[in-house]
Amino acid sequence: MSAGLPVHWLSLGGTIQARGHDPLDADRYWKTGRSLTPEEVLAPVRALLGPVRVEAVDARPSHDLTSDDLLALVARLRALDPADVAGAVVSLGSNGLEEVAFLIWLLGAPVPVAVTASMRPPTAIGSDALPNLVDAVAVARSGGAREHGVVVVSDGAVLHPAEATKSHSSRVDSFRASATALGELRSGVPHWSRPAAPAPLRDHPLPAALAPVEIVTSYVGADGAAVRSATERGVRAIVSAGTGAGFPTGGERQALEDAAAAGVVVCQAQRTPYGRVAPTSAPLLGAGGLSPQKARLLLAVALADGRTPGAPELQRLLDASRPGTAGTA
């Protein structure tokens, strides 16, 4: 049982630890170059949370994390012992949260993991930093989290990593507004409303490196040059972020078909925030409701270390990685 065990907090920096110019600074704080330590952020509520064990990871902007950084983070989480910790919290900058949380969910960990961030620094009036951290600790310690495995916690909501996206550059409900909640926190207690959905690659061997996968975003007039460039660079897969329900231009379509003929895995996604990709036909895979960024990560794991799963297996993984439809169609 996890009662009495500490929650292990892996702190990667970001806005949740940033120190602003003054209490009214909700959007210029990154210019100070200063931050609070994890202990300073936690201090006002530490006595109320139960045992929390802090591990500060090399802090940097989350959008500067490398593939090696992400795999090292998953390895660190996989090394946690359920007999030693009740669960884990990962905090980082909001820019990289959706991709980092999705990769952790894909590969899994032996303890529940709550991933969180904040949209305002803890030094600002009305900051969501401390509430999100407190909620994440409560979720990581809860029994429901053990069923869900890995979740995103933000603005009082528990969200699925396959669905949560940063939908606004500064609003505190940026993540909550992007997806239908798995549950909510009321007075610090998680209340779950949706069933758990297992990750299709949970307990998959941790790859030595992610396979090179490129995202090509469509725009009116695109001639396919970006697709051809990616193919020439030797990528293992290309994710096409098409218009609307996933429609590339005519020039892109031909280039994508040529790439597939050359042995590159091609997945059709959409640049549209919500909804699903229109049905595709061989040799193109369909991302379903996954964002281009998340489809890229799935393929980068599935194709890592020289693996060559066939199109049916890759399509099954893509289909199994989106448990529901986020937001509104």
N, C-alpha and C positions, 0 to 999 in steps of 0.2 A: 504494500500500500504506500501511497505517496504522502500521507498525512505527516506533517512535520518536516518533510524534506524541503530543501531550498529550491527556489527557481533560479536557474542559471541565466544571467543576463549578459548576452554578447553585445557590447556597445561599439558601434562602428562610426559614431559621430553623426553629423548632419544637423539639421535645424533643431532637432529635439535636444541638442546640447549647445546650441549657438548662444552667444552673448551679444545682445543688441546694444545700440548706442544709449538707449533710454527706454523707459516703460512704454512709450508710444511707438517704438520701432518694431513694426510688424513686417517690414518689407525691405529694409536696408541693412539688416543685421549682418549679412554675409560680407559686407565691406569692412567690418571691424577685424576680421581675422582671428577673433577670440572665441573661446568656448568654455563651457563649464565641464568639470569632470563628471563622470557618472555618479560619483558619490554626492557631489553638490546638487545634481538634479534630483537625486533620490531622497536627500536629507529631509525635506519637509514631511514626507509620508513614510519613511522607512519603518518607523515603529508600528505602523498600521498594516503593513503588508505581509507580515510573516517573514521568514528567512529568505533573503535574496543574495545570491552570490554573484559578484560583478567580475566580468572579464572584459577589459578594455582592449579592443582590436585596433590596429593601426588605422586611425581615423582619416578619412578623406571624403571628398564629395562622392556620393553614390554613383553619379554618372561617370566617374573616373575609375570605377572598379574594373578589373580585367577578368577575363575568363578564368585565369589561374586563381585570382582572389575568390571568385565564386565557388570554385571547386574546393579550395582550402576551407571555406566557410562550411560547406556541406560536410566535408571530412571532419571538421571540429564538432559539428552537431552530431554526426554519427558516432563519435567517440564518447558521447555522454552515456552514463550508466543509469538506467531506470531505478536501480537500487540506491543511487546516490543523489539524484535530483528528481523533483516532481515534474519539471518541464523546463522549457527554455524560452527566453524572449530575445529576439533579434531586433535591434533598433538601428536605423540608418536614415540617410537622406531620402526624401520622398521621390526624387527623380528616378531612382533605381529600384524603388520598393517593389513595383509590380513584377518586374523580371526576376529579381532576387527571390521573392516569395514563391513565384511559380517554379523556379528551379529547385528550391528546397522541397516544395510539395511533390514535384515529379520524382525526386530521388529518395525522399523520406528520411526520417530520423527515428531513433528508438524511443524518443520521448516527445510529448506534444510541443509544438513550436508556435509561438505567436509572434508575428512580424509586425512592427509598427514604426511610425515616423510621426512627425508633426509638421504643420503648415506654418506655425508661428513659433518663435523662440521662447524658451521658458522665462525669459526676462521681460516679455511683453505682456501688457494687460490683455486678458482674454485668451491667453495662450492655450493651445490644446496639447502641449508637450506633456505636462504632468498627468492630466486625465488619461491620455492615450497610454502612457507608461503604466499607470496604475491598473487600467483595464487589461492591458496585455499580461501583466503578472497574474491577475485574477483568472484570466482565461487559461494561461499556461498551467495553472494549478488545478483547473477544474476537470471533473470526470468526463464532461462532454468533449473536451479538447482531445482526450486520448482516442476517441472514436474518429474525430476529423483529422487528426495528425498534424497538419500545418494549416494555419489560418492567418488572415490579415485582420488586425484590430485597429479601428480608427473611428473617431467621432461617435463613440458609444455603440458601434456595430461590429459584428464579427462577419467577415467576408471570405468568400472562397478565392484562393490565389489565382485560379484560372479565370475568374470573372472581374476581379478588382482592377481598376485602372485609375491613373491620375487624371481626373476629368477637368480639373481647373488648376491654374498655376498658383493660386493663393488661398482659395476658400477652404475653411476647415472641414467642410463636408465633401471635399474633392473625391475621396475614395468611396465614402458612403453613398454618394449620389450615383456611382457608376454601376452598382450591382444590387441584386436582391440579397438581403442579409441572411446569413445562416442563423444568426441569433442577435440578441441585443443585451447590453449590460444595464441593469437597473440596480441602483445603489451598490454598485460594485460586484453584482452577482450575475454571471452569464445565464441567459435564458435562451435555449436553442429552439429553433423553429423549422429547420430543414435537416434531412438525414445526411449522414456522412457519405462521401463519394471517394472511394479509394483511388490513389494515383496509379496510372498504368505502369509506371516504371519504378514504383516503390521497391526498395531493396535491390534495385539494379546495381551491378558492380559500378563503383565510382570510376569514371573514365580518367585516363591520364591527362587528356586534353579534350576540349570540345572540338568537334569537326567544324571546319570552316563553312558557314552558311551565310549567304548574303540576302538582304532585303532590298528589293527594287520597288520603289513607290511610283505608281502610275500618275500621269498628268496628261491633259489634253495636248496632243501633238507629240507625245513621246514616240521615238522611232525604234526603240529596242536596243540602242547603243549601250545602255547600262547593263542590260541582260547579257549582251555579247561580251562586254568587258569582264563581268563576273565569271562567265564561262571560261574565258581565256586565262584568267588568274587561277583557275583550277579549283574552284569551290566545289564542295560535295553536293550542295543543294542551294536552290534559289527560292525564296519566298516572294511571290509577286503580290504587292499590296495594290490591288486593282480598284477601280472606281466603283461606286455604288455597291452592288452585291458581289463585287469581285471581277469586274470586267476590265481587262487590259485593252490598250489600243491595238489596232491591227498590226502595227509594226512590232509591238511588244509580243503579241500572240505568236507571230511567226518566230521571233527570237527565242521565246520560251519553248516552243515545239522543237526548234533546232537544238536547244540546250538539252532537252530530254533525250533526243535522238543521240546526243553525244555522251549520254550516260550520267548526266546531272539530274538529281532528284529535283523536281519542280513542284512547288505547292502553291496553289492559288488562294490567297487571302484577300482581305478588303481593307481599304483605308477608312471606311465608314465605321464610326465607333460602335454601333449596335446592329443586331441582326446577324444573319448567317450568309455565308457565301453561296451563290447559286450553284446547282449541281455541276460537277466537272466530269470530264470523260478522259479516259486513258490517253496519253501517259501522265496527265496532270493529276496531282492529289488535290483534295479540297481541305482547307483549314477549318471548315465548319464555322463555329463561333469564336474560335481562337483569334486573338489579335496577331498581326504579323510578327511582333516581337516574341510572343509566346510560342507561336508555331516554329519560329527560328530556333528557340531554345530546345524544344522537343526534338527537332530533327538533328540539332547539334549533339544531343546526347545519344539518340538512336543510331547515328552514323559514326560515333566516336570510335577511336581505336581500330579503325579499318573495318568496322562491321558493315555488312551490306544486306540489311533486311530488304525483302521484296516490297513492291508497292502495296500489296494487300495488307501486310503487317504494319507498314507505316501509316496507312489510312486508318487501320484499326486503332492505332495509338492516338492519332489525331482526333478520332471520333470519341475515344474514351477519356479525353483530357478536358472536355467541357461538360460539366454535369448538368448545366441548365442554361437558360438564356438570361444574360445580365441586362439590367436596365430596362428600357422600353424599346420596342421594335420601331 
